[in-house]
Amino acid sequence: MEKTYRVTGMTCQHCVMKVRKALESIEGVTSANVSLEPPRAVVSMTDAIPLEAMNEVLGMYGTYKLEEDVSTVA
C-alpha cells in the first residue's frame, strides 16, 4: 500500500534525508520518497500505519510532521 502525506518542518535537503531515514526506520515501511518542493512524502508500507505513530517517530528526528494529503484523496 502506498500513501502520500504533506510534510511540515522541512527547510533543506538535509531535512529531506532525515525525514526519509525516520520513515524508513518504522516497522512496516518498505520505502519513503520525500521531496522538499512540494513538501511531500510518498510512503510504501506493508499494512496501514497510524499517522500518529509515524509522527511520534518523526518527532524524535526534529520538528517534522506528516499531515494527510487531501489533494490525493478520491
Protein Blocks (a to p, Z undefined) as FASTA:
>chain_A
ZZddddehiabfklmmmmmmmmmmpghiabdcddfbdcddddddfbdcdfklmmmmmmmn
occdcdddfklpZZ
